[in-house]
Amino acid sequence: MNRPFFHAPRIPRDLMILPTDEYYRRRYRKRRGGSWLLLIVTAAAVMLAALGARAGEPEVNGQAGEPEGVSINDTGSGDLLFRGKESGRYIPAIHLGTQVAVNVRGLVAEVTIQQEFSNASRDWQEAVYVLPLPENVAVNGMEIVIGERRIVGKVREREEAQKVYREARAAGKRAALLEQQRPNLFTSRVANIAPGEKIAVEVRYLQTLRFDSGQFSLRIPSTLTPRYIPGNRLPQNREVALNAQGWALPTDQVPDADKITPVMMPMAELQASGSHTMTVDIALGMGLPLADIHSPYHEVNFRREADHRYRIALKEGSAAMDRDFALHWRPQASAMPSAALFAEQAVTQADIAEYVQLLLLPPVSAESALRKLPREVVYVVDTSGSMGGTSIRQAKESLLLALSRLSAEDRFNVIEFNSNYRNFFPRPVAATAENIHAAREWVESLRATGGTEMAPALREALSQQLNDETGELVRQVIFITDGAVGNERALFELIRQRLGEARLFTVGIGSAPNSFFMTKAAEFGRGSFIQIGDLNEVQNKMHTLFEKLENPLVTDLEVRWPAGMKVEAYPKRLPDLYRGEPVRLVARVDGNRLGQADSGKLMVSGRLAGKRFTREIALDALRVDREGHGIGSLWARAKIAVLRDEQQRGRIEGADGTPDLLREEILKLALAYQLASPFTSFVAVEEVPVRPATEALQSSPVPNAVAQGQLLQQQTYPQTAAGVYGQLLWAGLLLCLGGLLRWASRVAAMLGLLRAHVAKGVRRYLRKSLPDVRGRRSRLEARLILASAGKGE
């Protein structure tokens, strides 16, 4: 059955309501408003983020919020910090000076550092003091002197010490807290300092003297290099103050980044206010006639006293605290013994025991010069921003000198690293004149910039030496850096896992390198380290390193104690030694066994240039110091370091239960010997409250001095975070982008309006120029419909 087909009714154009110009104006005006709103919101968010980073920048008249807003670990590595009323704003306190007193007895240096500060503000203050120390210290005392009062610190478990300090601070009592952040970085707090009061912070520690190539040395850090913090930023559940000159947020690779990053300030600005000066007084009493005493970085005076004792002080009386103080002395050749053994009896909370410290010089082989073996050397040079200034010049001079010492039988490669790393050759190549010349030109073009992403470069260097064609090829990696990193433990584990048959040597560059990293990296790498703090030292220090690299090792070292003597010695396994290095160890001997007629002999044996040697030391004539306390503390510190390495390795390898067991052992040892450690802190509290309840407690920082020869680093943040200048740069870029988007939206609106006008004009033209076929078609369709309807009837 046929059905009529109906089309949709058509509306005549004259009856249609089309968009007018007003419609388009209203439409695009609304879009422009949205773009303006988006631009304003984006700019506000970026500026707020930048101002949040700016909050930690020092300002002269700023103050900070209540002390409970910042924990003990919110500070970085500066000096004494005073916090004010307005959150994030700081006022530098007056730093009156530092006095260092050193007493050298035998192979141990007893050091007391006293730093005086004054509260120049009108508020009660909490002082935060961050102190760089040598990497091998045993901190065994801390006192705070405020006016006529002395607050003596005692060692407690870290969490307990923090609780005691917080309660005393809140109650208005004078209190002090000393914590270890790294083996060479300690932080102390002093609460409730009255307006106008002067304070003195005393820290006492013991350290072993360094001996190398017939020369003793002692180093006292006075500042440090800001550490680069790699990794991704962790979510924050607490307030952390940011600072444009080096504060950093915790990351997945450095969870305690906010505790170790320093606040820095140029030394010239500090000197203008008479701040950051240091005096040094050293009593040198080894009992040996000396052939030479000198300081490579400071001018010193010395005078001889009775019994081969010497007194050393700074020639000018004081010096700026912008570089480490170092002292070297060399005994006369005829007076230098081949072995030195010191013993003492000490009483601890645990028991009474005897302690021994040994220094023994291996024999020098006449065949050393005849057994120079071919080497495969990979030189790794740090070109990060922290190496800017004099440091990069020292590094380049050191590397150029090292390249000049290569022989035709050697192979070599050069790697530079900052935020990324670059190989000069894909793999080590023969040390031909052409290759060395090309490498020298490349080295001379290096510049310092970017971050300190050390792990990829270290991994690449340790994976390059894969050539096994040469039978006696000696594989070596020379790492030239300032060690300014915060993820030391991860790097040590990388070295341990990938070292293989290679040996890692570290060359510390700069006025204040991270000596903890340099020393420990060489220890894990079974190599040695040197420190170059001045361009004038490059020739001599690199020559010392070359002697180590090019001469055979002392291997298979073994120490045998008399039968029946119960001894615990560290290191447990003696390392291989290089030319000029002595055998060193500290030991605990149970019972009264030393200095007796039946004490027996200590025997040290090893292998040098393929030949076996043995040294014997009689223990019956050994004089035991019955009132000593230094060697026992150093022995405890050495054992804690070994246990800490085992604990960190257990955590990385996922050993169940091992870290907790080792923590308890470290804690017990530190409490027994009254030492600061990762799990113990010094805390002192004066029982009588001194701050009135109506007075608030404030704080603010005094920055650390930028090390001599270095450039002030404006950003020391990880790749995932930016400082205030980085934030402001991003703000500017985003504002420009927002402006471009707004301009693009206006252009799009204008084009849309133009398109509408053009379309309207085209339609008008077509209506006038062409017949309206649609009307004719509609009438034709109507006729056909009527015709078909008639047929249907």
C-alpha positions in Angstrom: 0.0 0.0 0.0 1.4 3.3 -1.1 1.8 5.9 1.7 2.5 9.5 1.2 6.0 10.7 2.1 6.2 14.0 3.9 9.3 16.1 4.2 10.0 18.1 7.3 8.3 21.5 7.0 10.6 24.2 5.7 10.8 27.6 7.4 11.1 30.5 5.1 14.3 32.3 5.5 12.6 35.6 6.2 11.0 34.1 9.3 14.3 32.7 10.7 16.2 34.5 13.5 19.9 34.4 12.7 22.8 35.4 15.1 23.4 39.1 15.1 26.6 41.1 15.6 25.6 41.7 19.2 25.4 37.9 19.8 29.0 37.5 18.6 30.2 40.4 20.7 28.6 39.0 23.8 30.0 35.5 23.1 33.6 36.5 22.5 33.5 39.0 25.4 32.7 36.1 27.7 35.6 34.1 26.4 38.0 36.9 26.9 36.8 37.2 30.5 37.5 33.5 31.1 41.0 33.9 29.7 41.7 36.9 32.0 40.4 34.9 35.0 42.6 31.9 34.1 45.6 34.2 33.7 45.0 35.9 37.0 44.6 32.6 38.9 47.7 31.1 37.3 49.8 34.2 38.1 48.6 34.2 41.7 49.4 30.5 42.2 52.9 30.9 40.7 53.7 34.0 42.7 52.5 32.4 45.9 54.8 29.5 45.3 57.7 31.8 44.6 57.0 33.8 47.8 56.8 30.5 49.7 60.4 29.8 48.5 61.4 33.3 49.2 60.2 33.0 52.8 63.5 31.5 53.9 65.7 34.2 52.5 67.6 36.2 55.1 66.3 39.8 55.5 67.6 42.4 57.8 64.4 43.4 59.6 62.5 40.0 59.4 61.3 38.0 62.3 60.0 34.5 62.5 57.1 32.6 64.1 56.8 30.6 67.3 59.6 28.1 67.9 57.3 25.1 67.9 56.8 25.5 64.1 60.3 24.4 63.4 61.9 21.2 64.7 65.5 20.6 65.7 66.2 19.3 62.2 64.6 22.1 60.2 67.9 23.9 59.9 70.6 23.3 57.4 74.3 23.6 57.8 75.0 27.1 58.9 76.3 28.5 62.2 74.2 29.9 65.0 70.6 30.6 64.0 68.2 33.0 65.7 64.6 32.8 64.7 62.3 35.9 64.8 58.6 36.6 64.8 57.5 36.5 61.2 57.6 33.0 59.7 60.4 32.4 57.3 62.2 35.7 58.0 65.6 35.7 59.6 68.0 38.1 61.2 71.7 37.1 61.4 73.0 37.2 65.0 76.4 38.7 65.7 79.1 36.0 65.5 81.9 37.2 67.8 84.5 34.6 66.9 85.8 31.0 67.2 88.7 29.8 69.4 90.3 26.4 68.6 92.6 24.7 71.1 94.5 21.6 70.1 96.7 19.3 72.2 98.6 16.6 70.2 99.7 13.7 72.3 101.1 10.7 70.5 98.9 9.9 67.5 95.8 11.6 68.9 94.7 15.2 68.8 92.4 16.5 71.6 90.5 19.5 70.2 88.2 22.0 71.9 86.3 24.4 69.7 84.7 27.4 71.5 82.4 29.8 69.6 81.1 32.9 71.1 77.8 34.6 70.1 75.7 37.4 71.5 72.0 37.9 71.4 71.8 41.4 69.9 68.0 41.4 69.6 65.4 42.4 72.2 63.8 39.0 72.3 64.6 35.8 74.1 66.2 33.5 71.6 66.8 29.9 70.7 70.2 29.3 69.1 70.8 26.7 66.4 74.4 26.0 65.7 75.6 23.7 62.9 79.3 22.6 63.1 81.4 20.9 60.4 84.0 18.6 61.9 86.7 16.1 60.5 85.3 12.8 59.3 87.1 10.6 61.9 86.2 12.4 65.1 84.9 11.0 68.4 82.8 13.8 69.9 83.0 13.2 73.7 81.9 16.5 75.2 79.8 19.6 74.8 79.2 22.6 77.1 77.3 25.8 76.8 78.5 28.9 78.7 75.9 31.6 79.1 77.1 34.4 81.3 78.3 32.8 84.5 76.5 29.6 83.9 77.9 26.4 82.4 75.5 23.7 80.9 77.3 20.4 80.6 75.9 17.9 78.1 75.3 14.2 78.8 74.7 11.5 76.3 71.2 10.0 76.0 69.3 8.2 73.3 68.4 10.6 70.5 64.6 10.6 70.8 64.8 10.9 74.6 67.3 13.8 74.3 65.0 15.6 71.9 62.1 15.2 74.3 64.0 16.5 77.3 65.2 19.5 75.3 61.7 20.4 74.0 60.2 20.2 77.4 63.0 22.4 78.9 62.7 24.9 76.1 58.9 25.2 76.6 59.3 25.6 80.3 61.7 28.6 79.9 64.8 26.7 81.1 68.2 27.0 79.5 68.9 23.9 77.6 71.4 22.6 75.0 71.2 19.7 72.5 74.0 18.3 70.2 73.1 15.8 67.4 75.0 14.1 64.7 73.7 14.5 61.1 76.7 13.0 59.4 80.0 11.7 60.8 81.5 15.1 59.9 78.4 17.3 60.5 76.9 18.1 63.9 74.0 20.3 65.0 73.5 21.9 68.4 70.7 24.0 69.9 70.7 26.4 72.9 67.3 27.6 74.2 66.3 30.6 76.2 69.1 33.1 75.7 68.2 36.5 77.2 68.4 39.7 75.2 71.9 41.1 75.3 73.5 37.9 76.7 76.7 36.4 75.4 77.1 32.7 75.0 79.9 30.3 74.3 79.4 26.8 72.8 82.2 24.4 73.5 82.6 21.1 71.6 85.3 18.6 72.5 86.4 15.8 70.3 89.3 13.4 69.6 90.8 12.6 66.2 93.6 10.5 64.9 96.4 12.2 63.0 96.8 11.5 59.4 100.2 10.2 58.3 101.3 9.9 54.7 104.8 9.8 53.0 106.6 10.7 56.2 104.4 13.6 57.1 101.8 14.1 59.9 98.8 16.4 59.3 95.9 17.8 61.1 92.8 19.5 59.6 90.2 21.7 61.3 87.1 22.6 59.1 85.7 26.1 59.5 83.1 26.0 56.8 81.8 23.6 54.1 80.6 23.3 50.5 76.8 23.3 50.0 75.7 19.7 49.1 73.8 18.8 46.0 70.6 16.9 46.8 69.5 14.4 44.1 66.1 12.6 43.9 62.4 13.4 43.9 60.9 15.5 46.6 59.0 13.7 49.3 55.5 14.7 50.4 55.7 17.1 53.3 53.7 16.7 56.5 55.5 19.4 58.4 56.8 22.9 57.9 60.2 23.2 56.3 61.8 26.6 55.8 63.3 27.1 52.3 66.2 29.5 51.6 67.3 30.8 48.3 70.9 30.2 49.1 70.8 26.5 49.6 68.0 25.1 51.7 66.5 21.9 50.3 63.5 19.6 50.8 63.8 15.9 51.7 63.9 13.6 48.7 63.7 9.9 48.1 67.5 9.7 47.8 68.3 12.1 50.7 65.4 11.9 53.3 67.3 14.2 55.6 68.1 16.9 53.1 66.6 19.6 55.2 69.1 18.7 58.0 72.4 18.9 56.0 71.9 21.7 53.4 73.7 24.9 54.4 72.8 28.6 54.5 75.7 30.5 52.9 76.8 34.1 52.8 79.9 35.7 51.2 82.8 36.2 53.5 83.1 39.9 52.6 79.7 40.6 53.9 80.4 38.8 57.2 83.7 40.5 57.6 82.0 43.9 57.3 80.3 43.2 60.6 83.3 41.6 62.3 81.9 38.2 62.0 83.3 34.7 61.3 86.9 35.0 62.6 88.9 32.2 64.1 91.9 31.8 66.4 94.0 28.7 66.6 96.4 27.5 69.4 98.1 24.1 69.0 100.3 22.4 71.6 102.3 19.8 69.6 104.0 17.2 71.8 104.9 14.0 70.0 108.3 13.8 71.6 110.1 13.8 68.3 112.5 16.5 66.8 110.8 18.0 63.8 112.4 19.0 60.5 109.5 21.1 59.2 106.2 22.7 60.4 103.9 24.5 58.0 100.3 25.4 57.2 99.5 25.4 53.5 96.6 27.8 53.7 97.4 30.1 56.7 100.5 31.9 57.9 101.6 30.5 61.4 104.2 31.2 64.0 105.7 28.5 66.2 108.1 28.3 69.1 110.1 25.3 70.5 109.6 24.3 74.1 111.3 21.6 76.2 111.2 17.9 75.4 110.6 18.5 71.7 107.3 20.3 72.2 106.1 23.0 70.0 103.5 25.8 70.2 101.8 27.0 67.0 99.4 29.9 66.4 98.2 32.0 63.5 100.6 34.7 62.6 98.0 37.4 62.3 96.2 36.3 65.5 93.0 35.4 63.7 91.8 34.3 60.3 88.5 34.3 58.3 86.4 31.2 58.6 86.2 30.6 54.9 88.5 27.6 54.5 89.8 24.6 56.4 92.8 25.1 58.6 95.5 22.5 58.0 98.9 21.9 59.7 101.6 19.6 58.5 104.8 18.5 60.3 107.6 16.2 59.3 109.9 14.5 61.9 113.6 14.4 61.3 114.6 11.3 59.2 116.9 10.0 61.9 114.2 10.4 64.6 111.3 8.8 62.8 110.7 5.3 64.1 109.5 2.5 61.9 106.7 1.7 64.3 104.8 3.7 67.0 102.7 1.9 69.6 100.7 3.7 72.3 98.6 2.1 75.1 96.3 3.2 77.8 94.0 1.8 80.5 90.5 3.4 80.6 87.4 3.0 82.8 84.0 3.1 81.1 80.5 2.5 82.3 80.9 -1.1 81.1 84.2 -2.2 82.5 88.0 -1.6 82.7 90.1 -2.4 79.6 93.4 -1.6 77.9 93.5 0.1 74.5 96.2 0.1 71.8 96.9 2.3 68.9 99.5 1.1 66.3 101.3 2.9 63.4 103.8 0.8 61.5 105.7 1.8 58.3 106.2 -1.1 55.8 109.6 -1.5 54.3 110.5 0.2 51.0 111.3 -2.2 48.3 114.3 -1.5 46.1 112.5 -3.2 43.2 109.6 -0.7 43.2 111.0 1.2 40.3 111.5 -1.9 38.3 108.0 -3.3 38.6 106.0 -0.5 37.1 103.0 -2.2 35.5 100.8 -1.0 32.6 97.6 0.7 33.8 94.1 1.3 32.5 93.0 4.6 34.1 89.6 6.3 33.9 89.7 9.9 35.1 86.4 11.3 36.3 86.2 15.1 36.9 83.4 17.0 38.6 82.2 20.1 36.6 79.1 20.9 38.7 78.2 24.4 39.9 79.8 23.9 43.3 83.2 23.5 41.5 83.0 27.0 40.1 85.7 29.5 40.7 89.1 28.3 41.8 88.0 24.7 42.3 87.5 24.0 38.6 91.0 25.4 37.9 92.5 23.1 40.5 90.6 20.1 39.0 91.7 20.9 35.5 95.3 21.4 36.4 95.3 18.1 38.4 93.8 16.3 35.4 96.2 17.8 32.9 99.2 16.8 35.1 97.8 13.2 35.4 97.5 12.9 31.6 101.1 14.0 31.2 102.2 11.1 33.4 100.7 8.4 31.2 103.1 6.0 29.3 102.8 4.4 26.0 101.8 1.1 27.6 98.8 2.6 29.5 95.2 3.0 28.4 92.9 5.9 29.6 89.6 7.7 29.3 88.2 10.9 30.7 84.6 11.5 32.0 83.1 14.8 33.1 79.9 15.1 35.0 77.5 17.6 36.4 73.7 17.2 35.8 74.7 14.6 33.2 78.0 12.9 32.2 80.0 12.8 29.0 82.7 10.3 27.9 85.6 11.7 25.8 86.1 8.2 24.4 83.5 5.4 24.3 86.0 3.1 26.0 89.6 3.5 27.3 92.1 4.0 24.5 95.8 3.7 24.1 97.8 6.6 25.6 99.3 7.8 22.3 100.5 11.3 21.9 97.6 12.1 19.6 94.9 10.8 22.0 96.5 12.6 25.0 96.7 15.9 23.0 93.0 15.6 22.1 92.1 14.9 25.7 94.1 17.8 27.0 92.3 20.2 24.6 88.9 18.8 25.8 89.8 19.2 29.5 90.9 22.8 29.0 87.5 23.6 27.6 85.6 22.3 30.6 83.4 24.7 32.6 81.6 24.4 36.0 77.8 24.4 35.8 74.8 22.3 36.7 74.1 19.8 39.5 76.2 17.0 41.0 74.6 13.8 39.7 77.6 11.7 40.8 76.0 8.2 40.6 75.6 7.8 36.8 79.2 9.0 36.2 80.6 6.7 38.9 78.6 3.8 37.5 79.9 4.5 34.0 83.5 4.8 35.2 83.4 1.4 37.0 81.8 -0.3 34.1 84.3 0.9 31.4 87.2 -1.3 32.4 86.2 -4.6 30.7 89.3 -5.3 28.7 91.0 -8.6 30.0 93.5 -8.9 27.2 96.5 -7.6 29.2 97.5 -10.0 32.0 98.9 -7.6 34.5 96.8 -4.6 33.6 96.2 -2.4 36.7 92.7 -0.9 36.6 92.3 2.4 38.4 89.6 5.1 38.6 90.7 8.6 39.6 87.8 10.7 40.9 88.4 14.4 41.1 85.6 16.2 43.0 84.7 18.3 46.0 82.3 15.6 47.2 79.4 18.1 47.7 76.6 15.5 47.7 74.1 14.4 50.3 73.5 10.8 49.2 76.9 9.4 50.4 75.6 6.1 51.5 74.0 5.2 48.2 77.3 6.0 46.4 79.3 3.9 48.8 77.0 0.9 48.1 77.4 1.6 44.3 81.2 1.4 44.7 81.0 -1.8 46.7 78.8 -3.5 44.2 80.5 -2.4 41.0 84.2 -2.1 41.9 85.4 -5.5 40.7 89.1 -5.6 40.2 89.5 -1.8 39.9 90.8 0.6 42.5 89.2 4.0 43.3 91.3 7.0 44.2 89.7 10.3 45.3 91.1 13.7 44.9 89.4 16.3 47.1 89.2 19.7 45.5 88.5 23.1 47.2 88.8 25.0 50.4 86.2 22.9 52.2 85.5 19.5 50.5 83.3 16.8 52.0 86.1 14.8 53.6 83.7 12.1 54.9 82.8 11.2 51.3 86.3 11.4 50.0 87.8 9.2 52.7 85.0 6.6 52.8 84.8 6.3 49.0 88.5 5.6 48.8 88.1 3.0 51.6 85.3 1.2 49.8 87.2 1.5 46.5 90.4 0.0 48.1 92.3 3.0 47.0 93.6 6.2 48.6 92.8 9.9 48.7 94.5 13.3 48.7 93.2 16.8 49.2 94.1 19.8 47.1 93.0 23.1 48.6 95.2 25.5 46.6 96.6 25.7 43.1 100.1 25.8 44.5 99.5 22.3 45.9 98.6 20.6 42.6 102.2 19.6 41.7 103.2 18.1 45.0 99.9 16.5 45.9 99.5 14.9 42.4 103.1 13.7 42.6 102.3 11.9 45.9 99.3 10.3 44.2 101.4 9.2 41.2 103.8 7.4 43.5 100.8 5.5 44.9 99.4 4.7 41.4 102.7 3.7 39.8 104.2 1.5 42.6 103.3 -1.9 43.8 101.0 -2.4 46.8 101.6 -3.8 50.2 99.2 -6.7 50.2 98.2 -9.7 52.4 98.6 -7.7 55.6 98.1 -9.7 58.8 98.4 -8.8 62.5 99.0 -11.7 65.0 98.6 -11.1 68.7 100.2 -13.2 71.4 98.5 -16.5 72.1 95.8 -16.3 74.8 95.3 -12.5 74.5 91.7 -11.5 73.9 91.8 -8.7 71.4 89.2 -6.8 69.4 90.9 -4.7 66.7 89.7 -2.3 64.0 89.8 -2.4 61.1 89.1 -6.1 61.2 90.6 -6.7 57.8 93.7 -4.5 57.0 93.5 -2.8 53.6 96.1 -2.9 50.9 98.6 -0.1 51.4 100.2 2.3 48.9 103.6 3.8 48.9 104.2 5.9 52.0 101.1 4.7 53.8 101.4 3.0 57.3 99.6 0.1 58.9 97.1 1.6 61.4 94.8 0.0 63.9 93.1 0.5 67.3 92.4 -2.4 69.6 90.9 -3.3 72.9 92.7 -5.8 75.1 90.8 -7.4 77.9 92.5 -7.9 81.2 95.8 -6.4 82.4 98.0 -8.0 79.7 100.1 -5.2 78.4 103.4 -4.0 79.7 103.9 -7.3 81.6 106.9 -9.6 81.4 104.8 -12.3 79.7 103.0 -9.9 77.3 104.7 -11.4 74.3 105.1 -9.9 70.8 102.9 -8.3 68.2 103.7 -9.5 64.7 102.8 -7.7 61.5 103.4 -9.5 58.1 102.6 -8.7 54.5 103.8 -8.9 50.9 105.6 -6.2 49.0 106.8 -6.5 45.4 106.3 -10.3 45.5 108.3 -10.7 48.7 107.1 -11.5 52.2 108.1 -9.3 55.2 107.5 -9.5 58.9 107.8 -7.0 61.7 107.8 -7.7 65.5 106.9 -5.3 68.3 107.6 -6.3 71.9 104.6 -5.7 74.3 106.4 -6.3 77.5 108.2 -3.0 77.5 105.1 -1.0 76.5 104.2 1.8 78.8 100.5 1.9 79.6 98.9 5.3 80.4 96.7 4.5 83.4 94.8 7.8 83.1 94.2 7.9 79.4 90.9 8.3 77.8 91.6 9.1 74.1 92.4 5.7 72.5 89.4 4.0 74.1 87.0 6.6 72.6 88.7 6.3 69.2 88.3 2.5 69.4 84.6 2.8 70.2 84.2 5.3 67.3 85.9 2.9 64.9 83.6 0.1 66.0 80.5 2.2 65.6 81.6 3.1 62.1 82.0 -0.5 61.2 78.6 -1.4 62.7 77.0 1.5 60.9 78.3 0.3 57.6 76.9 -3.2 58.2 73.6 -1.7 59.2 73.3 0.4 56.1 74.3 -2.5 53.9 71.7 -4.7 55.6 69.0 -2.1 54.9 69.9 -1.9 51.2 70.1 -5.7 50.9 66.9 -6.2 52.9 68.3 -8.3 55.7 65.4 -8.9 58.2 66.1 -7.8 61.7 69.8 -6.9 61.2 69.4 -3.1 61.3 67.5 -3.2 64.6 70.0 -5.5 66.2 72.9 -3.4 65.1 71.2 -0.2 66.2 71.0 -1.6 69.7 74.7 -2.5 69.7 75.6 1.0 68.4 73.4 2.6 71.0 74.9 0.5 73.9 78.4 1.3 72.8 77.8 5.1 72.4 76.2 5.3 75.9 79.0 3.3 77.5 81.7 5.5 76.0 79.6 8.7 76.2 79.9 9.5 72.4 77.7 11.3 70.0 76.4 8.9 67.3 73.5 8.5 64.9 71.4 7.2 67.8 72.7 9.2 70.7 72.9 13.0 71.5 74.3 15.3 74.1 71.6 17.1 76.1 72.0 19.6 79.0 69.3 21.3 81.0 69.4 24.0 83.7 66.7 23.2 86.2 65.7 26.8 87.1 63.5 28.5 84.5 64.9 31.9 83.4 62.5 33.1 80.7 59.3 34.7 82.0 56.1 33.0 80.9 54.9 36.2 79.2 58.0 36.4 77.0 57.9 34.5 73.7 60.9 32.5 72.4 62.4 33.5 68.9 65.1 32.3 66.5 67.0 33.4 63.3 70.1 32.2 61.4 73.7 33.3 61.0 74.8 31.9 57.6 78.0 29.9 57.0 80.8 31.6 55.0 81.2 30.8 51.4 84.4 28.8 51.0 87.4 30.7 49.6 87.6 30.4 45.8 84.1 29.2 45.4 81.1 31.1 43.9 77.9 31.6 45.9 75.4 28.9 44.7 72.0 30.4 44.4 70.3 27.0 44.1 71.4 23.7 45.6 68.0 21.9 45.1 67.4 18.6 43.4 66.2 18.4 39.8 62.6 18.2 41.0 62.7 21.4 43.1 63.8 25.0 42.5 65.0 27.8 44.7 63.4 31.3 44.9 65.1 32.4 41.7 64.0 29.3 39.9 60.5 29.9 41.1 60.5 33.5 39.9 61.9 32.4 36.6 59.1 29.9 36.2 56.6 32.6 37.3 57.9 34.9 34.5 57.7 32.1 31.9 54.2 31.2 32.9 53.1 34.8 32.9 54.5 35.1 29.4 52.7 31.9 28.4 49.5 33.2 29.9 49.8 36.4 28.0 50.4 34.5 24.7 47.3 32.4 25.4 45.3 35.5 26.1 46.6 37.1 22.9 45.8 33.9 20.9 42.3 33.8 22.3 41.7 37.4 21.2 43.0 36.7 17.8 40.8 33.6 17.6 37.8 35.7 18.6 38.6 38.3 16.0 39.0 35.7 13.3 35.6 34.1 14.3 33.9 37.5 14.1 35.5 38.2 10.7 34.4 34.8 9.5 30.8 35.4 10.5 30.8 38.8 8.7 32.3 37.2 5.6 29.8 34.4 5.6 26.9 36.9 6.0 28.1 39.0 3.1 28.5 35.9 0.9 25.0 34.7 1.7 23.6 38.2 0.8 25.5 38.2 -2.5 24.3 34.7 -3.4 20.6 35.6 -2.7 20.8 38.6 -5.0 22.8 36.9 -7.8 21.2 33.4 -8.0 17.5 32.3 -8.4 15.8 30.7 -5.4 15.4 27.1 -6.6 14.4 26.0 -3.2 11.0 27.8 -3.5 10.3 26.3 -6.9 11.2 22.9 -5.7 8.9 23.2 -2.7 5.9 24.1 -5.0 6.7 21.2 -7.3 6.8 18.8 -4.4 3.4 20.0 -3.2 1.9 19.4 -6.6 3.2 15.9 -6.7 1.9 15.1 -3.3 -1.6 16.3 -4.2 -1.5 14.4 -7.5 -0.6 11.1 -5.8 -3.3 11.7 -3.2 -5.9 12.1 -5.9 -4.9 8.8 -7.6 -5.2 7.1 -4.3 -8.8 8.1 -4.0 
